[in-house]
């Protein structure tokens, strides 16, 4: 299987706050550089505080997703909260008032979000080349932006029906989409929801698994546990669970870097 594409976007956002600076590197992990029409793309993010003041990020990953994360056009003219019904200022305030609140990201440290894939809403017009950026809202009009990201809108080489999932939420199809030398498993409704890369030639089998909305997916002799509704694998080999693999490895690296940052700060304070 071909390795999935990696797009890492890093940028520094400067905002003068008296003598302090709000700076950060927003790292965006995309798992392939193409989408089919109607696809809801996913990413993961890591944020490193490179400024001189702590950054307030939502404690809860879902609240971060709905209240601080956005996909925006390069000219900033597109972008709204995931819910799409309130402004970002309102969404940001509700994290503090009704949610679990914020926690500071200390100077020099990195936070890697885990526990879910971040869906990028369809806001950019579908075309052969789609450009956008991923942004994090800090309140009062302050944004942290990634560098421009580019994906290609493509017509797949093949689409194969794999299985039909039926439960209290109705019926949905699992399909395999092949483009060049990549093959991905999708949940297909009115949109396409990517689940994971799969082998180019193996037979794919799907069967119900213990637990609500859980299914076991077989890629040849390799098995995965899939949770419907979240489009995530609860377990599976790294070549399939690319989302989990990246998150796990990136978090380990961030924890090591953060420990070194704290050690150096302690040395300075001890002098």
Backbone as a ProteinNet text record, in pm:
[ID]
protein_1_A
[PRIMARY]
XXXXXXXXXXXXXXXXXXXXXXXXXXXXXXXXXXXXXXXXXXXXXXXXXXXXXXXXXXXXXXXXXXXXXXXXXXXXXXXXXXXXXXXXXXXXXXXXXXXXXXXXXXXXXXXXXXXXXXXXXXXXXXXXXXXXXXXXXXXXXXXXXXXXXXXXXXXXXXXXXXXXXXXXXXXXXXXXXXXXXXXXXXXXXXXXXXXXXXXXXXXXXXXXXXXXXXXXXXXXXXXXXXXXXXXXXXXXXXXXXXXXXXXXXXXXXXXXXXXXXXXXXXXXXXX
[TERTIARY]
84.2	0	87	48.1	124.4	102.7	207	194.2	105.8	27.4	-62.7	16.5	-39.3	25.9	21.2	123	127.8	145.1	53.8	66.5	76.9	186.9	206.5	207.2	117.6	108.7	150.8	246.6	295.7	299.8	259.6	259.2	274.8	322.6	332.4	234.1	151.5	53.6	96	115	163.2	52.6	28.4	-66.1	-5.9	13.6	73.8	-27.4	5.8	-75.1	15.6	14.6	108.3	249.2	323.9	458.3	463.3	346.8	341.2	305.6	334.5	303	224.9	120.5	44.2	89.7	178.6	235.1	210.6	195.9	179.9	214.3	250.8	263.8	143.7	62.9	-52.5	-12.7	-2.9	37.9	-86.3	-110.3	-228.9	-186.4	-243.4	-213.3	-330.8	-310.7	-405.1	-351.9	-442.7	-398.9	-397.7	-445.4	-428.6	-448.3	-394.7	-398.3	-505.4	-609.1	-718.2	-850.3	-956.6	-1091.7	-1181.2	-1287.7	-1388.3	-1501	-1581.7	-1689.6	-1786.1	-1816.3	-1904.9	-1834	-1699.9	-1627.2	-1613.2	-1631.8	-1607.3	-1469.9	-1374.1	-1235	-1207.9	-1103.6	-1067.6	-921.7	-890.1	-751.3	-730	-605.8	-569.2	-480	-471.3	-392.5	-306.7	-196.2	-111.8	-80.6	-77.8	-54.3	62.5	165.1	279.9	277.7	285.1	285.6	427.3	448	579.6	581.7	478.3	471.3	524.8	483.6	530.8	418.3	300	186.5	120.1	57.2	-14	-130.8	-163.7	-278.8	-392.3	-513.2	-628.2	-694.7	-691.1	-754	-857.2	-967.3	-1074.5	-1021.6	-1063.5	-1022.5	-1078.2	-1203.6	-1272.2	-1247.6	-1211.4	-1175.3	-1295	-1415.9	-1534.4	-1565.6	-1548.2	-1573.8	-1469.2	-1345.6	-1244.6	-1286.7	-1337	-1378.4	-1494.5	-1593.4	-1712.4	-1697.9	-1605.3	-1598.1	-1472.7	-1365.3	-1239.7	-1180.4	-1215.7	-1154.1	-1238.2	-1170.6	-1241.9	-1159.4	-1226.1	-1161.3	-1199.4	-1098.4	-1125.7	-1058.9	-1119.9	-1055.8	-932.1	-843.3	-718	-739.7	-852.4	-882.2	-969.6	-990.9	-1067.2	-1215.8	-1266.4	-1406.1	-1501.6	-1449	-1533.4	-1489	-1585.3	-1553.1	-1653.4	-1701.2	-1796.5	-1788.6	-1847.9	-1843.7	-1901.9	-1857.8	-1904.2	-2055.7	-2113.5	-2258.7	-2327.1	-2261.1	-2310.9	-2426.8	-2457.4	-2575.9	-2543.4	-2421.4	-2383.1	-2247.5	-2211.7	-2082.9	-1972.4	-1848.7	-1736.9	-1724.5	-1756.3	-1751.4	-1849.6	-1970	-2069	-2024	-1971.9	-1926.2	-1812.1	-1722	-1608	-1656	-1750.6	-1803	-1875.8	-1944	-2020.9	-1930.1	-1806.6	-1713.4	-1689.7	-1678.1	-1654.8	-1782.6	-1894	-2017.7	-2089.7	-2091.5	-2171.1	-2088.2	-1964.2	-1881.7	-1784.5	-1674.7	-1574	-1464.5	-1476	-1381.9	-1252.9	-1156.8	-1029.3	-916.4	-806.2	-683.9	-570.4	-476	-367.6	-266.9	-221.4	-108.1	14.8	103.6	217.6	310.9	389	486.2	583	601.3	695.9	641.8	521.2	469	372.7	347.8	264.5	148.8	31	-83.2	-125.1	-140.9	-191.3	-330.5	-426.2	-564.3	-587.6	-657	-682.5	-826.1	-869.5	-1003.5	-1106	-1071.1	-1162.1	-1085.4	-1140.9	-1090.4	-1167	-1099.1	-1165.3	-1216.4	-1345.8	-1405.3	-1390.6	-1344.1	-1334.9	-1462.6	-1545.8	-1673	-1650.8	-1749.1	-1741	-1777.6	-1676.5	-1702.3	-1628.9	-1521.3	-1447.2	-1513.1	-1535.1	-1594.7	-1510.5	-1577.3	-1506.2	-1446.2	-1319.1	-1250.9	-1128.2	-1053.1	-933	-828.3	-824.9	-734	-813	-811.4	-887.5	-788.3	-788.2	-696.2	-772.7	-720.7	-782.8	-679.2	-718	-632.7	-717.9	-653.1	-719.9	-682.5	-783.3	-762.5	-814.7	-753.7	-794.3	-830.8	-951.3	-999.6	-967.1	-909.9	-872.3	-959	-1065.6	-1152.5	-1107.4	-1202	-1175.4	-1108.3	-1147.8	-1098.8	-959.9	-900.3	-763.9	-768.8	-699.7	-693.2	-549.3	-533.2	-408.6	-435.6	-357.6	-381.6	-270.1	-307	-207.6	-161.2	-58	-19.7	-126.2	-129.2	-226.8	-212.8	-325.5	-331.2	-393.1	-346.4	-398.3	-433.8	-556	-596.7	-654.9	-655.6	-706.8	-843.7	-938.1	-1067.2	-1055.2	-1090.5	-1064.9	-1191.1	-1188.4	-1286.9	-1221.6	-1277.7	-1211.4	-1205.1	-1106.7	-1093.6	-1198.1	-1238.4	-1336.7	-1403.7	-1527.6	-1599.8	-1669.6	-1644.9	-1700.1	-1784	-1901.3	-1984.5	-1928.3	-1903.9	-1845.2	-1949.6	-2038.3	-2137	-2241.7	-2353.1	-2456.3	-2472.7	-2460.2	-2477.2	-2620.8	-2693.2	-2831	-2847.6	-2899	-2928.4	-3041.9	-3058.5	-3170.2	-3162	-3043.9	-3026.6	-3049	-3090.4	-3116.4	-3003.7	-2999.3	-2899.9	-2800.4	-2673.5	-2566.4	-2471.9	-2411	-2322.6	-2176.8	-2099.6	-1955	-1904.1	-1823	-1771.9	-1620.8	-1555.2	-1411.1	-1390.8	-1317.1	-1287.8	-1140.6	-1114.1	-976.7	-940.8	-826.3	-772.8	-623.8	-581.8	-443.2	-402.2	-302.6	-260	-298.3	-408.7	-462.8	-605.9	-643.4	-780	-824.5	-935	-984.6	-1124.8	-1152.8	-1286.5	-1364.2	-1487.3	-1573.4	-1708.1	-1768.2	-1910.7	-1980.4	-2076.7	-2143	-2288.4	-2321.5	-2460.3	-2490.3	-2536.3	-2545.2	-2407.6	-2312.4	-2173.3	-2084	-1955.8	-1856.7	-1775.2	-1765.7	-1694.2	-1579.6	-1456.3	-1342.5	-1322.6	-1290.7	-1265.8	-1118.1	-1062.3	-922.7	-874.9	-743.6	-690.5	-698.8	-719.2	-723.1	-633.8	-603.6	-515.1	-580.8	-499.1	-549.8	-621.9	-583.9	-636.4	-711.2	-691.3	-754.6	-906.8	-970.6	-1115	-1150.1	-1249	-1293.4	-1422.6	-1425.6	-1545.4	-1585.6	-1715.2	-1766.8	-1869.3	-1861.8	-1959.1	-1986.4	-2106.5	-2136.9	-2041.5	-2016.9	-1927.7	-1997	-1954.3	-2015.8	-2005.7	-2115.6	-2115	-2198.9	-2249.3	-2336.4	-2260.8	-2310.1	-2259.4	-2115.7	-2074.1	-1940.2	-1945.2	-1843.7	-1834.8	-1689.9	-1672.7	-1539.7	-1520.7	-1410.7	-1377.3	-1252.9	-1259.6	-1146.3	-1088.7	-959	-884.7	-791.1	-839.1	-765.3	-769.8	-653.2	-649.4	-628.5	-628.1	-613.1	-752.1	-773.2	-904.3	-894.2	-1005.1	-1017	-1152.5	-1161.7	-1289.2	-1327.6	-1443.3	-1489.6	-1611.1	-1609.1	-1725.1	-1801.2	-1921.9	-2004.3	-2047.4	-2061.3	-2102.1	-1985.4	-1870.1	-1751.1	-1644.7	-1665.3	-1570.7	-1429.2	-1417.4	-1284.9	-1269.3	-1144.4	-1111	-1072.5	-1134	-1097.2	-970.3	-948.8	-824	-801.4	-676.2	-641.3	-493.3	-436.7	-294.9	-264.8	-140.3	-103.7	-125.4	-107.7	-124.6	-269.6	-362.8	-503	-540.3	-498.2	-534.3	-433.4	-427.8	-329.7	-360.6	-487.8	-524.7	-473.1	-501.1	-455.9	-305.1	-239.2	-93.9	-29.4	-74.6	-15.2	-38.8	-160.1	-192.3	-106.8	-93.4	-14.7	131.9	190.2	331.7	356.6	265.5	284.3	269.7	178	161.3	284.8	341.8	463	576.7	589.5	695.1	668.1	540.5	506.2	533.4	502	525.2	674.2	757.7	902.4	952.2	903.5	943	895.8	772.7	718.9	798.4	839.2	919.8	1052.4	1111.9	1238	1217.6	1105.5	1075.4	1061.4	991.2	969.9	1101.3	1186.2	1317.2	1401.1	1401.7	1481	1423.7	1291.6	1231.6	1268.6	1267.9	1303	1447.8	1536.1	1676.5	1692.5	1618.7	1626.6	1574.6	1463.9	1406.4	1496.4	1573.3	1661.3	1786.9	1818.1	1942.6	1926
-120.8	0	124.7	219.2	343	420.3	481.2	561.3	682.2	722.4	835.3	964.8	1060.7	1189.2	1261.5	1339	1421.3	1566.6	1651.6	1794.4	1859	1923.5	1989.8	2139.1	2209.3	2353.2	2421.2	2512.2	2583.5	2732.3	2812.9	2956.5	3026.3	3148.4	3229.6	3344.7	3361.7	3470.3	3568	3693.9	3793.8	3893.1	3913.7	4014.6	4083.2	4213.1	4286.2	4305.6	4258.5	4279.6	4347.7	4481.6	4560	4514.6	4453.2	4408.1	4256.4	4194.3	4048.9	4016.4	3893.9	3848.8	3718.4	3711.2	3588.6	3522.5	3428.7	3359.3	3210	3142.5	2997.3	2936	2810.3	2728.1	2633.9	2645.4	2557.4	2450.1	2327.9	2215.9	2135.5	2121.3	2051.3	1923.6	1812.5	1684.1	1641	1646.9	1586.5	1448.6	1357	1219.8	1178.1	1260.4	1243.2	1378.2	1393.2	1524	1533.5	1447.8	1451.9	1421.9	1472.3	1441.9	1420.7	1343.5	1327.4	1427.5	1451.2	1548.4	1500.7	1589.8	1555.5	1498.7	1489.1	1432.8	1532.7	1486.3	1566	1526.7	1614.3	1583.3	1594.2	1523.2	1522.2	1562.1	1608.1	1638.5	1617.2	1626.7	1639.7	1762	1817.3	1938.4	1928.6	2002.7	2024.4	2173.5	2230.7	2374.8	2395.6	2468.3	2501.1	2650.1	2683.7	2823.4	2879.3	2964.4	3025.7	3171.9	3215.5	3354.1	3374.7	3485.1	3520.3	3521.3	3474.7	3463.1	3327.8	3270.5	3143.6	3160.1	3052.9	3051	2974.8	3030.2	2963.3	2874.2	2742.9	2645.4	2565.9	2532.4	2459.3	2328.8	2299.6	2174.8	2054.3	2065.1	1954.9	1958.3	1843.9	1840.4	1873	1830	1860.9	2009.6	2072	2215.5	2296	2247.5	2311	2304.7	2188.9	2167.2	2257.9	2271.9	2348.9	2498.3	2537.4	2677.4	2751.4	2679.3	2747.2	2711.3	2595.6	2548.8	2590.3	2634	2675	2642.8	2621.4	2620.4	2751.2	2823.3	2954.6	2965.9	3046.1	3075.7	3160.5	3168	3239.1	3388.1	3440.9	3583.6	3608.6	3504.1	3514.3	3542.6	3530.2	3565.7	3450.5	3331.1	3217.1	3154.3	3102.2	3036.1	3073.1	2973.3	2994.5	2875.5	2884.2	2769.5	2645.3	2530	2405.1	2396.2	2439.6	2434.7	2524.4	2632.5	2718.9	2808.1	2817.4	2893.3	3011.1	3020.3	3131.4	3182.3	3301.2	3357.7	3291.6	3312.9	3256.6	3321.7	3450.7	3513.1	3446.1	3416.3	3349.2	3207.7	3135.2	2998.7	2996.7	3093.4	3102.6	3130.1	3222.3	3255.6	3137.2	3057.8	2945.8	2834.7	2827.5	2728.4	2756.2	2883.6	2922.8	2916.8	2960.3	2972.1	2839	2756.5	2634.6	2507.5	2521.7	2404.1	2377.6	2314.4	2277.2	2381.7	2492	2601.7	2580.9	2668	2669.4	2627.7	2585.6	2564.8	2630.4	2690.5	2761.2	2664.7	2697	2626.3	2709.7	2660.8	2741.4	2777.5	2880.1	2928.2	2814.4	2792.1	2692.8	2551.8	2526.3	2389.9	2365.5	2236.4	2192.7	2109.2	2132.5	2047.5	1973	1842.6	1758.1	1711.6	1735.9	1698.9	1553.7	1482.1	1340.2	1308.1	1190.7	1145.8	1163	1236	1250.7	1302.7	1280.2	1341.2	1471	1574.4	1701.3	1706.2	1714.2	1724.1	1865.4	1876.8	2007.2	2028.7	2123.4	2143.5	2181	2145	2182.3	2330	2414.6	2556.7	2607.5	2537.2	2576.6	2513.5	2589.5	2532	2415.6	2307.3	2190.4	2222.1	2194.6	2220.9	2132.7	2143.4	2063.1	2097.7	2221.9	2263.9	2343.8	2297.9	2361.5	2409.2	2539.5	2596.3	2658	2640	2694.7	2694.1	2739.7	2731.5	2688	2629.9	2590.5	2692.1	2742.9	2852.9	2817.1	2877	2859.8	2996.7	3007.7	3136.1	3150.9	3266.2	3292.8	3399	3441.1	3543.7	3683.6	3778.8	3920.4	3943.1	3864	3882.8	3829.7	3755.6	3704.2	3561.7	3539.1	3408.4	3359.6	3230.1	3163.8	3086.5	3110.9	3050	2954.4	2845.7	2757.9	2820.1	2763.4	2800.2	2749	2799.3	2749.4	2599.3	2532	2389.8	2371.3	2273.4	2247.8	2101.3	2074.7	1938.9	1943.9	1830.8	1822.7	1756.9	1818.6	1755.4	1660.9	1534.2	1433.5	1352	1287.4	1185.1	1050.2	968	841.7	746.2	657.9	555.9	446.3	420.1	314.1	336.4	289.1	287.8	153.3	84.1	-49.5	-52.1	-113.2	-130.6	-243.2	-217.8	-316.5	-380	-298.3	-349	-241.4	-283.5	-190.3	-203.9	-91.1	-88	-44.2	-122.3	-90.1	-94.9	14.5	18.7	116.9	165.2	254.6	385.4	417	540.5	521.3	402.1	376.2	297.5	300.6	225	318.5	276.9	352.6	254	297	209	234.3	126	135.3	106.7	197.9	182.6	199.1	135.9	152.2	240.9	349.1	442	430	406.2	392.7	511.3	570.9	679.2	657.2	636	602.3	478.4	488.1	368.5	378.5	446.5	452.1	401.9	336.6	285.9	317.9	386.5	429.7	376.9	344.7	303.7	426.1	438.6	552.2	504	585.3	575.2	669	617.4	697.8	722.2	849	890.7	991.5	1109.6	1216.6	1276.6	1244.4	1285.5	1162.6	1181.8	1076.7	1108	1008.5	1027	926.3	973	881.3	814.9	685.2	608.5	576.1	510.2	470	420.6	420.3	357.7	206.2	139.9	-5.8	-54.5	-182.9	-238	-228.6	-231.6	-217.2	-341.6	-459.1	-582.8	-673.6	-657.8	-749.8	-740.4	-851.5	-853	-786.4	-697.5	-625.6	-690	-728.8	-786.3	-703	-692.8	-614.2	-698.4	-699.2	-772.8	-696.4	-709.8	-641.4	-686.5	-595	-625.4	-586.6	-646.6	-616	-466.7	-409.8	-269.1	-188.6	-77.1	7.2	67.5	45.5	103.3	61.8	-54.6	-104	-211.5	-208.6	-307.3	-353.6	-480.5	-532.3	-533.8	-474.5	-467.9	-552.1	-641.4	-726.2	-678.2	-647	-613.1	-730.3	-828.2	-953.5	-1023.9	-1052.8	-1117.7	-1018.5	-888.5	-785.2	-734.9	-719.2	-674	-538.3	-464.2	-332.8	-323	-243.2	-215.2	-71.5	-55.9	73.8	119.6	245.3	302.9	390.4	348.6	424.8	555.6	657.7	788.9	880.2	823.5	903.5	885.5	789.1	762.8	738.1	667.5	639	489.7	445.1	309	307	218.8	203.5	120.8	34.2	-41.3	-89.7	-117.5	-163.6	-142.9	-210.4	-193.8	-53	-9.2	128.8	164.9	68.3	102.4	135.6	92.9	131.5	247.8	239.3	342.6	457.5	525.6	632.6	752.4	774.9	885.4	858.8	739.3	705.7	700	647.2	636.8	774.6	866.9	1000.9	1068.8	1059.8	1125.1	1069.8	938.7	874.6	916.5	910.7	943.8	1092.6	1176.4	1320.8	1362	1297.8	1329.2	1288.1	1173.2	1129.4	1228.5	1276.8	1374.3	1505.3	1547	1671	1659.5	1544.6	1526.8	1534.5	1476	1482.7	1626.6	1697.7	1837.8	1924.2	1901.7	1979.9	1955.9	1831.3	1800.8	1875.3	1886.3	1959	2108.7	2163.1	2304.7	2332.8	2246.6	2266.8	2254.1	2159.5	2143.9	2271.3	2329.2	2450.4	2567.6	2577	2682.6	2667.8	2543.1	2518.8	2556.2	2532.2	2567.9	2718.5	2791	2937.2	2990.7	2935.7	2982.4	2950.6	2843.5	2805.3	2889	2960.7	3042.2	3166.7
0	0	0	-79.3	-81.9	47.1	95.6	216.6	188.8	290	272.5	267.1	199.8	188.9	322.5	348.4	467.6	425.6	471	449.7	586.1	613.3	741.4	717	782.6	763.8	891.1	879	995.8	964.2	1060.4	1039.4	1173.5	1170.5	1291.5	1279.8	1382.4	1385.8	1494.6	1458.2	1552.4	1585.5	1712.1	1757.2	1878.6	1871.1	1982.2	2093.4	2208.6	2327.2	2429	2424.8	2502.8	2462.9	2555.1	2521.8	2501.6	2496	2478.1	2334.1	2295.6	2161.5	2167.5	2086.8	2072	1942.8	1953.7	1837.7	1851.8	1740.5	1746	1612	1616.3	1496.6	1494.2	1390.6	1373.1	1272.4	1320.3	1235.3	1198.8	1069.9	1021.2	950.4	991	928.8	842.4	711	617.1	579.3	548.8	527.5	381.3	293.1	150	83.5	-36.9	-101.3	-208.4	-200.1	-297.8	-227.7	-286.3	-239.7	-360.9	-342.3	-446.7	-420.3	-520.1	-503	-394.6	-302.2	-191.8	-71.3	-76.1	36.7	149.9	272.2	391.3	442	420.9	452.3	602.3	648.8	789.7	807.6	929.1	961.9	1110.8	1152.7	1293.1	1306	1425	1443.7	1568.7	1564.9	1682.5	1685.9	1804.4	1819.1	1914.4	1868.2	1952.3	1983.7	2110.3	2153.6	2140.5	2041.8	2020.4	2062.7	2135.2	2178.2	2317.9	2377.6	2511.8	2614.5	2575.7	2668.4	2646	2749.5	2730.4	2632.7	2563.4	2472.3	2538.7	2534.4	2593.3	2489.2	2513.9	2426	2505.3	2441.7	2509.3	2568.4	2691.3	2754.7	2679.6	2637.8	2573.4	2423.2	2365.7	2224.4	2135.8	2173.9	2093.7	2098.6	2215.5	2226.7	2150.2	2146.7	2062.9	1916.9	1877.1	1738.3	1699.7	1787	1753.1	1779.9	1869	1907.1	1868.5	1831.5	1801.2	1665.6	1612	1488.4	1368	1261.6	1140.5	1018	905.9	776.3	707.7	658	599.4	463.1	376.6	249.8	276.4	179.3	200.9	220.9	173.6	192.3	314.5	397.2	522.8	503.2	381.5	358.5	387.2	403	432.6	562.2	634.2	759.4	866.3	938.1	1045.7	1138.6	1257.8	1347.7	1282	1329	1271.4	1277	1389.9	1402.8	1300.9	1263.5	1158	1196.8	1326.5	1365	1457.1	1503.1	1589.1	1544.1	1591.3	1554.8	1635.9	1591.3	1667.2	1804.1	1815.6	1947.4	2042.8	1992.7	2077.1	2112.2	2012.2	2037.1	2137.8	2127.2	2217.6	2360.5	2375.1	2507.1	2569.8	2488.3	2542.2	2595.7	2545.8	2600.5	2748.6	2783.7	2923	3005.1	2946	3022.7	3041	2935.1	2939.4	2923.4	2883.2	2859.2	2971.7	2936.4	3035.1	3049.8	2974.9	2991.3	2914.5	2942.3	2872.7	2966.2	2904.7	2979.6	2902.9	2974.3	2905.4	2845.7	2726.4	2666.8	2698.5	2785.9	2830.5	2715.2	2737.7	2639.3	2603.1	2475.4	2426.8	2416.7	2470.4	2470.7	2355	2328.3	2216.6	2268.4	2212.5	2243.1	2117.7	2132.6	2024.2	2063.2	1977.6	2008.4	1971.4	2057.8	2034.6	2072.9	2030.9	2067.6	1957.7	1851.5	1739.3	1619.2	1501.6	1379.7	1359.1	1313.7	1290.6	1147.5	1133.6	1000.3	947.5	825.1	760.1	679.6	719.8	650.1	504	419.7	278.5	266.2	252.8	231.1	108.4	71.6	-46.7	-169.1	-276.4	-397.3	-448.7	-489.2	-540.3	-676.7	-692.4	-818.7	-827.7	-937.8	-954.1	-848.6	-804.3	-697.7	-595.4	-471.6	-364.4	-259.6	-232.3	-135.1	-18.8	100.2	219.4	330.9	447.5	565.3	683	781.3	904	1010.8	1080.9	1175.2	1313.7	1414.1	1554	1608.8	1666.2	1717.2	1865.2	1901.8	2040.6	2106.6	2037.3	2091.8	2054.6	2058	2032.1	1896.6	1797.7	1662.8	1635.2	1728.5	1711.3	1656.7	1544.7	1480.5	1472	1480.5	1445.1	1317	1213.1	1082.5	1043.6	979.3	918.6	787.7	732.1	597.8	500.7	378.7	280.9	257.9	253	223.6	85.8	12.7	-120.9	-135.8	-179.7	-216.1	-356.5	-423.1	-558.9	-559.9	-627	-649.3	-767.2	-747.6	-850.4	-880.7	-996.2	-1031	-1003.5	-915.5	-880.2	-998.8	-993.3	-1097.7	-1081.7	-957.5	-933.4	-799	-787.4	-660.6	-648.5	-536.8	-516.4	-388.5	-396.5	-277.7	-193.1	-64.9	25.3	116.9	173.4	268.7	292.8	351.6	395.2	545.5	615.7	760.4	790.5	867.5	901.9	1052.8	1109.4	1252.4	1273.7	1397	1428.7	1350.9	1300.8	1225.1	1075.6	1035.6	894.7	830.7	698.4	623.1	556.5	560.4	496.5	431.2	323.6	248.1	282.1	286.5	290.8	149.7	96.5	-38.6	-37.7	-134	-152.9	-275.5	-257.9	-366.8	-402	-529	-576.7	-663.7	-634.8	-717	-734.9	-858.9	-890.7	-810.2	-725	-650.1	-502.8	-473.5	-337.5	-338.7	-229.7	-213.6	-72	-59.7	70.7	93.9	219.3	259.6	304.9	256.3	288.5	339	425.4	453.9	356.3	283.3	181.3	219.7	236.3	258.9	148.5	184.3	84.5	59.2	147.1	133	144	118.4	135	260.4	351.6	477.4	482	470.8	467.2	602.4	598.9	719.9	732.8	631.9	640	504.6	482.7	362	373.4	261	258.8	145.3	144.9	43.3	-94.4	-196.4	-332.8	-380.9	-332	-390.1	-293.3	-162.7	-67.8	-70.9	-40.3	-24	108.9	109.1	229.9	278.4	404.7	464.7	586.5	611	723.6	797.2	931	1011.6	1139.7	1197.2	1323.6	1433.2	1528.8	1639.7	1769.9	1880.8	2009.9	2038.3	2087.1	2123.1	2025.7	2074.5	1993.7	1875.9	1756.6	1632.8	1602.7	1650.7	1623.2	1514.7	1427.4	1320.7	1307.5	1271.9	1244.1	1092.7	1050.4	908.5	885.5	787.8	752	620	622.4	500.5	475.8	396.5	387	521.4	580.3	711.6	825.4	794.6	898.2	938.8	1069.8	1117.9	1184.9	1179.3	1241.5	1309.3	1414.7	1480.2	1446.7	1383.5	1334.2	1413.8	1457.8	1526.1	1428	1394.8	1302.3	1367.5	1286.8	1336	1364.1	1402.1	1428.5	1320.9	1231.7	1123.4	1175.2	1287.9	1343.7	1366.4	1367.5	1404.4	1551.8	1626.9	1767.1	1779.8	1682.5	1678.5	1536.4	1506.5	1373.4	1348.1	1247.5	1216.5	1169.8	1190.6	1160.1	1014.4	923.5	782	748.1	832.7	816.5	908.4	1033.8	1131.5	1126.6	1013.6	996.9	1086.2	1116.4	1205	1346.4	1396.7	1530.4	1541	1439	1440.2	1447.2	1363.7	1364.3	1498.6	1550.3	1677.1	1789.9	1795.5	1901.5	1894.5	1775.8	1761.2	1780.2	1728.9	1744.7	1890	1964.3	2105.7	2184.8	2154.1	2223.7	2201.6	2078.6	2051	2122.9	2126.8	2196.7	2345.4	2404	2548.1	2580.5	2493.1	2514.5	2502.2	2400.9	2382.4	2498.4	2544.6	2655.5	2783.8	2806	2924.8	2919.8	2801.4	2787.9	2809.9	2759	2781.5	2930.6	3002.8	3145.5	3222.3	3177.8	3244.3	3232	3112.8	3091.6	3169.8	3178.9	3258	3405.1	3454	3594.6	3621.6	3526.4	3542.5	3551.6	3468.5	3470.1	3603.9	3651	3776.7	3894.1	3885.4	3995.3	4003.9	3899	3899.1	3986.5
[MASK]
+++++++++++++++++++++++++++++++++++++++++++++++++++++++++++++++++++++++++++++++++++++++++++++++++++++++++++++++++++++++++++++++++++++++++++++++++++++++++++++++++++++++++++++++++++++++++++++++++++++++++++++++++++++++++++++++++++++++++++++++++++++++++++++++++++++++++++++++

